[in-house]
Amino acid sequence: MTFPAYIDNSMLSDYKRCPTIWRYKYLDKLVKEDKSVHLHVGAVFAYGLEVTRRAYYEHKLRPDDAIAFGLYNLTIAYANFEPPEKSLKTFERTFFALIDYFIQYPLEDDIIKPVFFGNNHGIEFNFAVPLPIKNPDTGESLLYVGRFDMLAERNGSLFGEDDKTASQLGPSWVKQWELDSQFTGYTWAMAQYGYNLVGFIVRGIAFLTYDIGHAQTIVYRSKWMVQEWLENTCRIIQSMIHDYQTQTYLKALDKSACASYSGCQYHTLCASQYPLSWYSQYVPNTWDPTVRAGFEPDLSLLSLFKG
């Protein structure tokens, strides 16, 4: 067992939810074998957006041709995944959602455009920046890592843009992003690169029974909010390090953590006096936020989609 070399928003969220979840997931690296339909479809849909945008902005395909190339790659990425019975996140709905997205936000008329700088671009922006805290094992600076869909420009101002698949949209969906630490942390990270973001544009895509829903909100992050995030995050990480070094992890033992959504995947371990005897029910957690999901478009096929 070693302390992670990097910290991301999911790790911070899981630790705040329950330190024992963080321990099982990121230190013991245990996860259930079943692949989440939400994670799979979210990754596939994000990949379809990325390929479409790259085809349009970087390879200069016409909008319809770029979307066709994105749909082709989305189809390959969805592969033979079988969603749970009655799930709305089927291949057909995911395919149609990408089409509907670019009807809602046409490539040629979108209010935001990816930023281009040198040989780099702002599509599927990845970052890794050092935090002011050392790894307890190596003594090297811990890295804060993440990824969002676009570093974009709107009316001369810099924004981050992130797309979220959802089951439903509405006032509560919009409100949840107002103070969400993910975009505050991402704003801090971008400042370390010299990009001073005004805030984030968050777009929601809902897989509804008879339609695809859309929502968009803009959240702003002031300097004091970003500084507060950094101070809070450093305190949280210090608590992580203390737990790791003392091998003591609090259990939330609260319905907000143990029974939220479809329930905590570590419920069996916490319900047992001897959790090690149940480790065989889990598989190694190989997820790495610094590595892509394994999707990669075949750019040699681009010429087939040029009208």
C-alpha positions as CSV (number, residue, x, y, z in Angstrom):
1,M,0.0,0.0,0.0
2,T,1.4,3.4,-1.0
3,F,0.1,6.9,-0.9
4,P,-1.2,8.1,-4.3
5,A,1.2,10.3,-6.4
6,Y,-1.7,12.5,-7.4
7,I,-5.0,13.8,-6.1
8,D,-8.1,14.5,-8.2
9,N,-11.5,15.8,-7.5
10,S,-13.0,12.3,-7.2
11,M,-10.5,11.4,-4.5
12,L,-11.3,14.5,-2.5
13,S,-15.1,14.0,-2.9
14,D,-14.8,10.3,-1.8
15,Y,-12.7,11.3,1.2
16,K,-15.2,14.0,2.3
17,R,-18.0,11.5,1.8
18,C,-16.3,8.8,3.9
19,P,-12.6,8.3,4.6
20,T,-13.1,4.5,4.6
21,I,-14.4,4.7,1.0
22,W,-11.3,6.6,0.1
23,R,-9.1,3.9,1.8
24,Y,-10.7,0.9,0.0
25,K,-10.9,2.6,-3.4
26,Y,-7.5,4.4,-3.7
27,L,-5.2,2.7,-1.2
28,D,-6.4,-0.9,-1.2
29,K,-7.6,-0.3,-4.8
30,L,-10.7,-2.4,-4.6
31,V,-13.8,-2.0,-6.9
32,K,-16.7,-4.1,-7.9
33,E,-16.2,-5.9,-11.2
34,D,-19.5,-4.5,-12.7
35,K,-18.8,-1.6,-15.0
36,S,-21.1,1.4,-14.3
37,V,-23.3,2.3,-17.2
38,H,-23.0,6.0,-16.1
39,L,-19.2,5.9,-16.3
40,H,-19.2,4.0,-19.6
41,V,-21.8,6.2,-21.4
42,G,-20.3,9.4,-19.9
43,A,-16.9,8.5,-21.2
44,V,-18.2,7.4,-24.6
45,F,-20.3,10.5,-25.0
46,A,-17.4,12.8,-24.0
47,Y,-15.2,11.0,-26.5
48,G,-17.8,11.6,-29.3
49,L,-17.8,15.3,-28.4
50,E,-14.0,15.4,-28.5
51,V,-13.6,13.7,-31.8
52,T,-16.3,15.8,-33.4
53,R,-14.8,19.1,-32.2
54,R,-11.3,18.0,-33.2
55,A,-12.6,17.1,-36.7
56,Y,-14.3,20.5,-37.1
57,Y,-11.8,22.9,-35.4
58,E,-8.5,21.1,-36.1
59,H,-9.1,19.1,-39.3
60,K,-11.5,21.6,-40.9
61,L,-14.3,19.2,-41.7
62,R,-17.7,20.7,-42.4
63,P,-20.1,20.5,-39.4
64,D,-22.1,17.6,-40.8
65,D,-19.0,15.6,-41.7
66,A,-17.4,16.3,-38.4
67,I,-20.5,15.0,-36.6
68,A,-20.6,11.9,-38.8
69,F,-16.9,11.2,-37.9
70,G,-17.8,11.7,-34.2
71,L,-20.7,9.3,-34.5
72,Y,-18.6,6.7,-36.2
73,N,-16.0,6.8,-33.3
74,L,-18.7,6.9,-30.7
75,T,-20.1,3.7,-32.1
76,I,-16.7,2.0,-31.9
77,A,-16.2,3.2,-28.4
78,Y,-19.6,2.1,-27.1
79,A,-18.7,-1.4,-28.5
80,N,-20.7,-4.3,-27.2
81,F,-21.4,-2.8,-23.8
82,E,-24.8,-4.1,-22.4
83,P,-26.6,-1.5,-20.2
84,P,-28.8,-2.7,-17.4
85,E,-32.4,-3.6,-18.3
86,K,-34.6,-0.5,-18.5
87,S,-31.6,1.8,-18.6
88,L,-32.1,4.8,-20.9
89,K,-28.4,4.9,-21.7
90,T,-28.5,2.5,-24.6
91,F,-26.3,2.8,-27.6
92,E,-29.2,4.2,-29.7
93,R,-29.9,6.9,-27.1
94,T,-26.2,7.8,-26.8
95,F,-25.9,8.0,-30.6
96,F,-28.9,10.3,-30.8
97,A,-27.8,12.4,-27.9
98,L,-24.6,13.3,-29.8
99,I,-26.7,14.4,-32.8
100,D,-29.1,16.3,-30.6
101,Y,-26.2,18.1,-28.7
102,F,-25.0,19.7,-31.9
103,I,-28.5,20.7,-32.9
104,Q,-28.7,22.5,-29.5
105,Y,-25.1,23.9,-29.8
106,P,-24.3,24.1,-33.6
107,L,-20.5,23.9,-34.2
108,E,-20.6,26.9,-36.5
109,D,-22.7,29.1,-34.2
110,D,-21.6,28.0,-30.7
111,I,-21.2,30.9,-28.2
112,I,-17.9,29.4,-27.1
113,K,-14.8,28.3,-29.1
114,P,-11.8,26.3,-28.0
115,V,-8.7,28.3,-27.4
116,F,-5.7,27.6,-29.6
117,F,-2.2,28.4,-28.3
118,G,1.0,27.4,-30.1
119,N,0.8,23.8,-31.2
120,N,-1.7,23.0,-28.4
121,H,-5.5,23.4,-28.2
122,G,-8.2,23.7,-25.7
123,I,-10.2,20.5,-26.6
124,E,-10.2,17.8,-23.9
125,F,-7.8,19.8,-21.7
126,N,-5.7,17.8,-19.2
127,F,-3.7,19.2,-16.4
128,A,-1.3,18.1,-13.6
129,V,0.0,20.8,-11.3
130,P,2.0,20.5,-8.0
131,L,0.2,21.1,-4.7
132,P,2.0,22.7,-1.7
133,I,2.0,19.3,0.1
134,K,4.6,16.5,-0.1
135,N,3.9,12.9,-0.7
136,P,4.6,11.1,2.6
137,D,6.3,8.2,0.8
138,T,8.5,9.9,-1.8
139,G,8.8,13.5,-0.5
140,E,7.8,14.8,-3.9
141,S,5.1,17.3,-4.4
142,L,1.6,15.8,-4.8
143,L,0.0,16.6,-8.1
144,Y,-3.5,17.8,-8.6
145,V,-4.8,16.4,-11.8
146,G,-8.0,16.6,-13.8
147,R,-9.6,16.9,-17.2
148,F,-12.4,19.0,-18.7
149,D,-13.9,19.2,-22.1
150,M,-12.8,22.6,-23.3
151,L,-10.6,25.6,-22.5
152,A,-12.8,28.1,-24.3
153,E,-13.3,31.7,-25.1
154,R,-16.6,33.6,-24.8
155,N,-16.8,37.3,-25.6
156,G,-13.1,37.7,-25.1
157,S,-13.0,36.0,-21.7
158,L,-11.6,32.6,-20.8
159,F,-13.9,29.9,-19.5
160,G,-13.7,26.2,-18.8
161,E,-16.4,24.1,-20.4
162,D,-17.6,20.7,-19.1
163,D,-20.4,18.5,-20.3
164,K,-22.3,16.3,-17.9
165,T,-24.6,13.4,-18.7
166,A,-27.5,13.2,-16.4
167,S,-30.8,11.4,-15.7
168,Q,-32.8,14.6,-15.2
169,L,-32.3,18.4,-15.4
170,G,-33.9,21.3,-13.6
171,P,-33.3,24.0,-11.0
172,S,-31.5,21.5,-8.6
173,W,-29.2,20.4,-11.4
174,V,-28.2,24.0,-12.1
175,K,-27.8,24.9,-8.4
176,Q,-25.5,22.0,-7.6
177,W,-22.6,23.6,-9.5
178,E,-22.7,27.0,-7.8
179,L,-20.3,26.0,-5.1
180,D,-19.0,22.7,-6.5
181,S,-15.4,22.2,-5.6
182,Q,-14.5,20.6,-8.9
183,F,-14.7,23.8,-10.9
184,T,-13.1,25.8,-8.2
185,G,-10.1,23.5,-8.1
186,Y,-9.9,23.5,-11.9
187,T,-9.9,27.3,-11.9
188,W,-7.0,27.2,-9.5
189,A,-5.1,24.7,-11.6
190,M,-5.6,26.8,-14.8
191,A,-4.1,29.8,-12.9
192,Q,-0.9,27.8,-12.3
193,Y,-0.6,27.6,-16.1
194,G,-1.2,31.3,-16.5
195,Y,-4.8,31.1,-17.6
196,N,-7.1,33.2,-15.5
197,L,-10.6,31.7,-16.0
198,V,-13.7,33.8,-15.3
199,G,-15.5,30.6,-14.5
200,F,-17.0,27.5,-16.0
201,I,-19.8,26.8,-18.5
202,V,-21.5,23.6,-17.5
203,R,-23.8,21.8,-20.0
204,G,-26.1,19.0,-19.0
205,I,-27.4,16.3,-21.3
206,A,-30.2,14.2,-19.9
207,F,-31.3,10.8,-21.2
208,L,-35.1,11.2,-20.8
209,T,-37.7,8.6,-21.6
210,Y,-38.9,10.2,-24.8
211,D,-36.3,12.9,-25.5
212,I,-32.9,14.3,-24.8
213,G,-32.8,17.2,-22.4
214,H,-30.4,20.1,-22.3
215,A,-29.4,22.7,-19.8
216,Q,-26.6,25.2,-19.5
217,T,-25.3,27.2,-16.6
218,I,-22.4,29.5,-16.0
219,V,-20.7,29.5,-12.6
220,Y,-18.2,32.1,-11.6
221,R,-15.2,31.7,-9.4
222,S,-13.7,34.7,-7.6
223,K,-10.2,34.8,-6.3
224,W,-11.2,34.4,-2.6
225,M,-13.2,31.3,-3.5
226,V,-10.2,29.8,-5.2
227,Q,-7.9,30.6,-2.3
228,E,-10.4,29.1,0.1
229,W,-10.5,26.0,-2.0
230,L,-6.7,25.6,-1.9
231,E,-6.7,26.0,1.9
232,N,-9.5,23.6,2.4
233,T,-8.0,21.1,0.0
234,C,-4.6,21.2,1.8
235,R,-6.3,20.5,5.1
236,I,-8.2,17.6,3.6
237,I,-5.0,16.1,2.2
238,Q,-3.3,16.5,5.5
239,S,-6.1,14.4,7.0
240,M,-5.6,11.8,4.3
241,I,-1.9,11.6,5.1
242,H,-2.6,11.3,8.8
243,D,-5.1,8.5,8.2
244,Y,-2.6,6.7,5.9
245,Q,0.3,7.0,8.4
246,T,-1.7,5.9,11.4
247,Q,-3.8,3.4,9.5
248,T,-7.0,4.7,11.0
249,Y,-9.9,5.6,8.8
250,L,-13.3,7.0,10.0
251,K,-16.4,5.4,8.7
252,A,-19.3,7.8,7.9
253,L,-21.9,5.2,8.8
254,D,-24.6,7.5,7.6
255,K,-27.3,7.0,5.0
256,S,-25.9,9.8,2.9
257,A,-22.8,7.8,2.3
258,C,-23.8,4.2,2.9
259,A,-27.2,4.2,1.0
260,S,-26.9,7.0,-1.6
261,Y,-27.8,6.3,-5.2
262,S,-27.5,2.5,-5.6
263,G,-25.7,2.1,-2.3
264,C,-22.0,2.0,-1.4
265,Q,-20.0,-0.8,-3.1
266,Y,-18.1,-1.3,0.2
267,H,-21.2,-1.9,2.3
268,T,-20.2,-5.6,2.8
269,L,-16.8,-4.7,4.1
270,C,-18.1,-2.2,6.6
271,A,-20.8,-4.6,7.8
272,S,-18.2,-7.3,8.6
273,Q,-15.9,-7.6,11.6
274,Y,-13.4,-9.2,9.3
275,P,-13.5,-7.2,6.0
276,L,-10.4,-8.9,4.6
277,S,-12.4,-12.1,4.2
278,W,-14.6,-10.3,1.6
279,Y,-11.8,-8.9,-0.5
280,S,-12.2,-11.7,-3.0
281,Q,-15.5,-10.1,-4.1
282,Y,-13.5,-7.2,-5.5
283,V,-11.1,-6.6,-8.4
284,P,-8.1,-4.2,-8.6
285,N,-9.0,-0.6,-9.3
286,T,-6.9,0.2,-12.3
287,W,-8.6,3.6,-13.1
288,D,-6.1,6.4,-13.6
289,P,-7.4,9.9,-14.2
290,T,-4.1,10.8,-15.9
291,V,-4.7,8.2,-18.6
292,R,-7.4,8.3,-21.3
293,A,-10.1,5.7,-21.3
294,G,-8.4,3.8,-24.2
295,F,-10.4,5.5,-27.0
296,E,-8.3,6.8,-29.9
297,P,-9.7,7.8,-33.4
298,D,-8.2,6.5,-36.6
299,L,-7.3,9.8,-38.3
300,S,-6.5,8.0,-41.5
301,L,-10.3,7.6,-42.0
302,L,-10.9,11.4,-41.9
303,S,-10.7,11.6,-45.6
304,L,-13.7,9.3,-45.9
305,F,-15.8,11.8,-44.1
306,K,-14.9,14.9,-46.1
307,G,-17.8,15.8,-48.3
